[in-house]
């Protein structure tokens, strides 16, 4: 009985490792291109906004 449990567990572990090996996604190298700006006129200005005093 112990031999059967050992064989079943070993088979499941081996199957798990085989499936893990072939199911990993391949990571491609990232592109070094600049992002495309669809509306460049909508960029935020770099000026600091002045806030109204709250009185607290």
Secondary structure, DSSP 8 states (H G I E B T S, - for coil): -HHHHHHHHHHHHHHHHHHHHHH--------------S-GGG----S---------
